[in-house]
Amino acid sequence: MTAGEAAGPQDDGQAAAAGNPPEGAAAGDEDGPEPEERTQEARAAQRELFAHTPGFILGDTAAFGGSLVGGAQHGVSGGHVGGDVYMGGRTEIHEIHHHGPASDGTDASGEIPRAHLDALAAVFSDGPAFDGALRRLREERVLVLSGAHATGRSAAALMLLHRLGVPAVYALDPETTPGALSGRLTRPGGHVLRDLPLSRNRPLRDTHLYAAREQLEKADGYLVVTVENSPHLPGVTPCAWVPPNPLDVVRAHLAKRRPDGGDDVARLLGLDPVAEFLAADRHPAEAAAFAEALGAYDGSEQALARLADFGQAAVEKQCRDWLRDPDTGLRDKAFLISLAVFDQAPYVLAAELADQLYVHFQRLQHPEVPPEIPVFGPAAADRLTLARADGELRSEPTEWGAVPQFTAAFREERTPRVLLTEVWTHHPSARPALVEWIRQLARDGRPLVRTRAAAATALLAAADLPSTMALLVDGWATSRAFGPRVTAANTLTLAQLLGAPVVLRLLTQWCSDGHVGRRWTAIRAFGLLAPLRPDLAGPALGALAARARADASNKAERDNLTESAALLLSGGPGRRRGEVLAEFVRLLYLDTPAVRDLALAAFVRACDNAEDGALVGWYAESGMYEADAARDLATLWRTALGDRAHTRPALDALRTWVYVGGRRADAAYALELLLPALVVSADDRKRLDHELRTLRAEDGGPRPPLADHLLTVLHPAATTH
């Protein structure tokens, strides 16, 4: 995508995205004015797509491997199911508590049953912060244990009191205010106040803890208060809770379930799904649930499949919890969704654009109140902890070179797809805000943002194609401006890679659609798809030829057909590239003049490219060693050079190959072998001789040495003389 394209068509794209054609254009109007397409735009758009699409969509296809992204696509919603349910190769985790047995309503004030504490103690793993916390509690009688959500801090609070050997442990009402805390500590033993909500107007101060300590000394008691990481603890030094290693949690649960384990436990821990599950840095609750499933493993293929798919179920439950939890604020939910779109991208983008989504959410939820964004929000570390994501300083490519950027990525690579699918399919009330936000991203001046808008929309299309087409893609495709059309083409390309249904059929139909914008979008999408999915090169070329055969009188459409067909030769494994060349040759002899013209124009456009992965590099590395590919390439070159309409562009492309040969020895050798195959008549020799003799260096200097050498190849008799 070019800079000019990003800047010009924004208003038209917005109108079209809203479902309304720009002023002065009726739907299906092919005769309205069209802006000029820049020559290299297709390759520039292709580079941006490859550079900025998240890796979990492209996978190995970024290297033209043609792989697909698989995996489950939807979660399970509705109703309550206890335990684990195996559904079509996937285990659904419906209830995950802290890393011990489920509690029987112990959040209410009162004594926690001893059996519950003993059962938890049998499977509890201390973790690196436990011993220090226990020393502080024994000495100070009151301890504030702070940590991230779902890290097991509530279970740790109970076990700290249990290890002290107190006669009983009491759970305080979570609505207890800091000021009323000391008045609740009248009984001997342990007290736990879990997940105390704090805010600027309701802080937990050191004075509250002093009063609590005095009361605990009188009653011979101890208190543990658990809180999220919070700035509202004036004068208080909390103990930071660090969760235990997930492997230790799994071991502890297996030891209880299989007390005579030994070699059996080691065998279970050596299963491939165990290493895959633990690699994602699981929370204790997830590790505990996985250990239960692992303990039930009976050696069957079905049991192994359940273990292999357990991680997917855990991710789905985590995403459901994030979106449904009323205690997770709207701004936090906006950040989670934004990070799903900008996973593995600079953190500042996810944070900046999350606030724009937050504005849309506020307008949707409270239309009568002006939206408000706090200027200073939570720290990046806290946000990433909530999202179970990591940040790192990484060099990111820009048009000026690599620059260091603090990037953020979910630890579990399946999270972005699952989270966006969950919000789109199970929270339809959020759709208006999400749609407006994605349209805003698609109009952004930054290529990365526009590409991620397309990637996010592709994920939504894989979950619900009809709604996504109606609300987003079709509006972009029918825009008069090229920028939104590129976004639509990118979206449909990525949706096909994600396995969205009927995309190929849709693109084929759009190639002959009555609206020029839909045709343009489909033609470009076919061009983008083939290098990523080489098996689609044949159908793509067939669809483009069918459009040329029908009628492509519009100049912009002809250029788009040519550029898109040229993209079919711009990447892919060697064997596939050779197959595409063979298809181009077939079009020269077995089709209409319009299709023949398309094949030659696209071939010449593909040749006039010196970038990495271009046709000249492929030919030098592998093509000239394949007899069929070398023959077909020579046929196309010879035909283009001899066709009056394409002679000049073909000679310009040949110059590009000579320049590349001056930098690459293998390309120079390839030209030596190719040149004699281009000479059939005296006119052929004259044409090439004149081009090589008049050729100047890229900087305008004297004729390059390789041109002199190729002249000797062209006239071998003169050399021997």
N, C-alpha and C positions, 0 to 999 in steps of 0.2 A: 504494500500500500504506500503510495507516495505522500509526501508532505502536503502537496497541493490537494490531494484527494481528501486528506483529513480536515482541511480547513474550510473548503468551500461549501459542501452540500448539507450542512448541518440542519438548516431549517426545513429543507425539503425532506430530509430523512426523518425528522421528527414528525412532520405531518403524515408521512406515509406510514410510519410506525404506529401512529394512532388509528390507522385504518382509513385515513382520508387521503385521496390523491392530492398532490400539490395543486395550487390554484392554476386553472387553465388547462388541466389534464384530466381527461375522463379515464376511468378504469378500462384497460384494454386498448388505449390509444397508442398506436405505433408511430404516429406521424409527428408527435410533439417534439420539440427541440431536445437534443441530447448533447451533453458536454463531450468534448474531445477526450478520448482515452489516451493516456500517455504510453509511449512505446513499451517501456520496460515494466509497466505496472503489474502485470501478471506475475512475473518472477519476483518482484519486490513483495507482493502480497503473499506469495508462497514462502518466501524467506521469513516474513513476520510470523506466519502461521506456525512454521516449524520451530522458530526461536522462542515463541512465547506461550505455546500451548503446554499445559502442565504435563509432566511425564506420565502420570497415571492414565492419561488418555492416549497419548501417542505410543507409549511403551517403546519397543524397539523400532517402531516404524519411522522414528525420527532419523534413523540411519538407513531408511528405505528397506527394512527387513520385511515389511508387509505383515507384521503380527497383529493380532486382534486383542482387544482388551476384553477379558471375560469376567466372570463373577456374577454373583446374585445381584438382582436389580431392585428388588422391592422388599420392604419389611412386612411385618404382620401387625395389624392394628385391630382394635375393637375387642371388647370382652376381657375377661381375666382368666388366665390359665395358670395353674400352679405347676411347679416343676419344669422339666425340660420337655419340649415337644419336638419330635423329629419330623420335618416337613420337606420332602423332596430333596434330600441331600443337605439340609441345613438344620442346625440345632437352634431353637429359639430360646433365649434366656428371658424368662418372664419375671422372675423375682430374684434379684441379687442384693443381698444385704452385706453388712460388714463381714470380715473373714471369720465367721463363726455361725452357729445356727441362728435361725430367724428369731427375732424378739417377739414376745407375746404381749404387745401393748405396753412395754416398760417405759415408754416415753412419758406416761402419766406419773405424777408424784406418787411415791410409794416404794416399798422394798422390792428390789430386783430378786427374783427367785434364785436360790443357791444353785439349783440344777442348771440354770442358764449360765451362770458364771463358771461352773465347773466344766460344762460342755465347751464353752468358749476357751477356757484355759487349756483344754486338751489339744486344741488346734492352733493356738495363738503363736505367732512368730514375733519376737521382740522388735527387731529392727535396730538400726544404729543409734537412734535417739532415746531408746527406752531406758537404759540404765541411768543416764544422766537425769532424765525426768523423774525416775524413781528416787534418786538421791535428793533432788530438790523438794519433792513432795514430802519425804520423810522429815526433812529439816524445817521446811517452811509451813507445812500443813495445808497450804493452798497453792494450787498450780493452775496457770492458764496455759492450755495446750492449743497452739495455733497451727493450722495447716490447711492445705487445699481440700476442696471437696472430694469425697470418695477415696481418701488416702488411708482410711482406717483409724482416724483419730478418736472416734467414739468408742470403738473396741479397745483402743489403747487406754483410754480413760478408765474403763471398767477393770482392765487388767492391772493397771497401776494400783488401784485400791485393793484388788484381790491379792496382789503380792504382798501388800502390807499386813495381811492377815486380819483385817478388820472383821468384827462379828457380823456385820450386815452392810449392804450397799444400797443407798437410796437414790432414786432418780427424782430430781427436782423438776417441777413444772417448767417447761421451756419458756413460758411467758413471764417467769420471775424477772423482775427488773433489778438492775444492779443495786439500787437503793434498798430494796427489800431483801437482798440476799442473806445478810447476816441473821435476820429474823427466822429464816427457814432451817438454820443449822443447829437445832436443839437436841438432836439425838446423837448418841455415841456411834461411831462407825464411819463409813465412807459415804460421801455425797458426790453426785455427778450432775452437772448442769450442761447438757449437750446442746451445741449449736446455738449459743446465746446470740440473738440478733443485736448488732450494734450499729449506731449511726452517729452523725454529728450531734444530734439532739439527745442521743442515748448512749454515751460512752461508758466504758468500764474503767473507773479511775483507781489509782492506788489506794485512795481513802476507803473505797468499797472493800478492797481486799484486806486492809488493816482491820476494819471492823469485823470482817468474816474470820480472820485469824484469831482475834480475841475470843470470839464466840466458840470457835473450834477447840481452842485450848481449854475452855471451861467444860465443854461437852466431851472432850477426848475424841475429836472427830477430824476428818480430812475431807478436802474438797478439790475436785478437778473440774474446771470449766473449759469446754472446748469451743473454739471460735474459728471462723474463717480468717485468713490473713487480713488484718484490718488496721487502719491508721487510728482507730478510735479507742486507743488504750493508753490515755495520758498517764505517765508515771509508772506504767506496768511493763515489766520485762517478761514477755511470754516465752514459753519453751517451744521452739519450733519442732513440729513433729515431722519426722522423715519416715516414710512407709518402709516396711520390710521388703526385701528382695522377693519378687513374685515366685521365684523358684523355691525359696524357703517356705513360702505359704503353701505351695503345691506339695512339697515334701511333708510338711506337718499334717496336712489333711490325708495324704496317702498313708502315713504312718498310723493314723487312727483307723482308717478304713481297712488297711491290710497290715495288722500288727506283726505278723510273721513274715513281712515283706522281704527284706534283704535283696537277693538277686531279682526277685519279681518287681520290686519298686525300681531298681536300676534299669530293668528292661522297659518298663513303662516310660520312664523319663527319657529313654533313648529313642522313643518313637519320633518320627519326623514332625508330626503335627505339634508335638510339645515344644520343640525348638522354634517352630514358626510362630506359635502362640506367644511364647515368652519374649520373643524378639521385639515385640511392640511395647515393652515397658508397661505391663498391665497393672491396674490398681488391685489392691488386695481382694476386694469383693469379686472381681472377675477371675482372679487366680483361684480363689476358693471354689467358685462355681465350676471352673474348668477341672479342678482336682476331683470334684465329685464325679464328673463325667469320665475322667481318666480312671478313677477307681472302679467304675462299672465296666471298663473295657474288657471284652471277652475274646478278643482276637479275631472277630469276624470283620469282613469288609465293611459291613454297615456301621459297626462301631468305629472303625477307623475313619469312615466318611464323616460321622458325627463329630469326631475330634477335629478333623481337618477344617470343618465348617464352623467350628465353635467361635473363632475369632470374628467372623462375619456377624454372628448373632450378637456378640458383645458390642460390636460397633453400632449395630442397629439400635440396641437398647440404650446405649449412651446418647445417641442422637435424639431418640425419643425423649429421654429424660431432660436433656438440655432445653428442648423446645416446649415441653409441657410443664416444667417445674415453675410454679408461680414465684418462687424465691429468686429465680434467675431474672435479672432486670431486662427490660426491653433493649437497653443499649448493649448489654452483654450478648443478647441473642443476635442483635444486628452484627456485632463483631464476629461471632461464630460463623454466621452466614457469609460475611465478607471474606473471612479467612478461608472458607471453603472455596470461594471463587479465586482467591489470590494465594492459594497454597503454593509453597516453594517460590514465592515472589517477595519483594521487599516488604517488610512489616509495615512501613509507613503508608504504603498504598492500602493495605488491608484496614489499617486504623482510620485513615482519612476517609475512605469510601464507606466504611462502616457507619460513620456519623451521618453521611448522606442518606444511607438506608434508614438509620434511626429517625431522621426527619420525616421520611415517607411513612414510617410506622406510626409516628406521633400524629401526623395529619390524618391517617386512616383511623386511628383509635379515638382521637379527640379532635375532630375537625373544627370545633369551635374555639380551640385554644392554639395560639401561635406556637409553633415548635420551638424548642429551646435545646441547645447543646452546651453543656458546661465547657468552658474554654480549656480547662485542665482536667483530664480524666485519670483513670487508673494507670498505674505503671505498666510498662510493656511486660515485665516479668509476671505480674499478677494476671494479666490477660492471657498470656501464653499458658500459665499454669491451669487456669480455668479451662482452656481449650485443649489441654493435654497436647501441647505443641512445644517445639523447641525453636530457638532463634540462634543464628550464627552469622558471623561476618563472612561474607563471600564475595568474590569478584563477579560482577554482573556485566555482560557485554552491552555496550551502547554504541551509537554511531560514531562516538569520539574515542572509543576504546574501552577497556575494562575499568570499572570503578568499584570500590568496596561498598557493599550494601548490607545492612542488617536484614537478613531474610528470615521468614518464619514458615514452618511446615508442621502439619500434624504428625505425631509420632506414628499413628496408624494411617497408612496411605489410602485405606478405603474410606476414611471419614468424609472427605469432600463429596464424593458421589452419594454416599448414604444420606448425609445431612441435607443436601440440596433436594434429593428425591423425597425425603421425609417432609420437608417444609412445603414442597410443591404439591404432593399428592395427599397429604394428611392434614394440612392446615390451609385449606382453600381461602379462608378469610384473609390470609396474608398475601394472596396473589396480586391484588391491585398495587400494593406498595412494591412488591418484588418486581413486577413488570415495569413500573415507572423507573425504578432504580436501574434495571438492566438496560432499558432504552437510554438512560443517561450515560451509562458506561459505554455504550456503543457509539455515542457522539463525542467521547473524550478525545482529546488531541494526542494522547499517548498510545503508541501501537500496542504496548503490553496490555493496557486497560481494554482497548477495543477487542483484542484477541481473546482475553479472558471473558468478556461479555459473550462472545460466540461460543466459547468452551462451556460456560455455565448454561447457556441456552441449549446446547447439544445434550447436556446431562438431563435437562428438563424434558427435552424431546424424547429421550430414551425412556423416560418414565411415563410421559403422557404426550404423545405426538400431536393428536388433534388440537388440544388446547394450546400447546406451544406454537404450533403453526398459526393458529388464529390470532393469538395475542401478540406474537413477536415476529416470527420469521416472515410471514406473508407480507406484513407491512414494510419490512426492510426490502424484500424482493421487488415489490411494486413501486419502490421509490424512483423518482427521475434521476436522483443523484447516484453516483457509482459507489460512494462510501458505504451506505447502508446495504447495497447489493452485495458488496464484498463480505460484509458481516453475515448476510444470509447464506452466501456460498460457503464461508468458513463453518458456519453452524451446521449446515447439512452434511458437509464433509466429515466433521467430527462426530456427528450423530450416527453416520454410517459406520464409523470405526467403533463406536460404542454399541453397535448392534441394534439401533433403533429400527423398528419395523417399517417396511415398505418404502424406505428412503429411495432406493434405486428405482422403484416403479414411479415414485413421485417425480424424480429428476427426469426420467424418460418422458413422462407426460408433459412436464414443463418445457422440454426442448421444443415442443410444437404448440405451446400455449399461445393464446391470442394476445397475451400481454408481453410486451418486449422485455420488461424488467424480469419477469419470471424466466423467460428464455435465457436472458443474459446470465441470471443466477445459476440456472441448471448447467449451462455450458461451462461456466467457470468452475462449478463444483466437480464436474466430471474431470476437468483438467487437474484439479487439486487431488482428487482421489487416486488417480492411477499411480503416481509415484509412491503413495502410501500403501496402496493395495494393488500391487502389480497384476493380480489376477483379474482386476476390473478394467485393465487397459483396453482389452478387446471390446467389451460392451461400451466403454466410454467412447472409443473411436467410432464405433458404429453409430452411437447416438449423435455425435458431432457431424458425421458424414450425412446422416439422415437429415439434419437441419440444413446443411449446405445444399443438399440435393433438393430440398423443398423450396427454399428461397431465403437468401440472406442478403437482401438488397441494401439494408441499412448498414452504413459504413462502420459504425461503432460495433454492430453485431458481427460483421465480417471480421473486424480486428479481434474481437473477443473469441470467435471461433478459432482464428489462427493462433492466438496466444495460448488458448486452452489446449488445442491439439499439440502445440509445441511442448507444453508441460508434460505430455505423455512420454516424451523422450528425454525428460530432464532428470530422471532418477529411476531407481529400481535395480534389482539384481541383474547381472549381465545377461543371463538366459532370457529373462523377461524383456529386457531392452531389445535384444535381438528379435524376439517375437513381434514386438511393436514395429520394428523396422520392416519386417516381412509384411505386416498388415498395411503399412504405408505404401510399399511397392505394389501390393495387390490393388490398392485404390487407383494407382496410375493407369492400369490397363482394363479394369473391370467395372468402371463406374463412369459417372457423367463428367463433363468438363468442369463443372463447378466443384465436384469432389476432388478431381485431379488437381485443380488449382489450390484447393485447401491443403491437400497433402504436401504439395511442393512448397507452398508458403510457410506451412508449419515446420517442415523439415529445415528450411533455410533459417527460420527464426531460431530453432533449437541449435543449429550449428553456430550461429552468430552469438556465442556465449562463452566467455572464458572463465566463468566462476567454477568453484568446486562442484563436482558432480555433473558437470556439463558433458555434452556428447563427445567432445574432443578428448576429454580425460578418460571417459569410459572406453572409447575406441583404442586409445593408446595402451590402456591397461589390460583390456581383455578382448575387445571387439575384433581387432585385427588378427587374433589367433583363432577366431571362429569363422570357418569358411563361409557359412551361409550369411552370417552377419556382415562380413567384409564385402561379400558380393552385393548384398542388398544396399549397403551404404554407398558403394560405388555407383550402383544403378541410380539411386536418388540424387547423388551429386551430379552425375553425368546428365541426367534429365533436367535438373534445375538449371545447370549451366547452359544447356542448349535451348531452353525455353525462353523466348524473347521477354516474356512478362517477368521472369525471375532471374535473368542472367546477372543484372547488376547487383541485386541483393545477395545472390549466391557468391559472386566474386568478393563482395565485402565480407561475407562469412568466411571465405577461404583465407582472406587476409588475417582474420582473427585466429584461424588455425596456425598460420605461419608464425604469428606473434607468440602463441602458446608454445609452438615448437622451439622458438628461440629460448624459452625458459625451461623447457622440459625435454630431455634427451629422448625419452620414450615417445613423446608426441612427434618429435622431428623424424624419428625412425618410421613411425606410422605414416607420416606424410610421404616419405620416400616410397613406401609400398603402395600407397593409395594413388599417387599421381599418375603412374602409367595406366592404371585402370580407367582413368578419366579421359583418355585420348583414344578416340575411335576414328576421327576424321582429321584432315589437315586443319579445318576450322577450329577444332577443339585445341589442337596444339598451338595455333596462332593466338587464340584467346588467352590461354594460360601463360604463354610466353610474354605477351604484352603486359599481363597483370603482374607477373613476377619482376619484369624489367622496370616497370614504373613504380613498384612498391617502395615506399619510404618507411623508415623506422617509426615506431609508435610516437616518438617525440618529434617527428618531422625530419630527423637526420638522414644520413645516407642509407641506401638499401641495406637491409640486414643480411648478415652472412648466410643465413639459412636460405634466403631467396636465391643467392648465387648458387648454392649447392643444389637446390631444387631445379635450377635451370640446367645444370649438368645431367640431372636425372631425366629431365624432359627431352634433352638432346644428347642421348648417349653416344651417337656417332661423332658429334662434334668434339666430345671429350676425348675419345680415343685418338682423333686426328690431332 
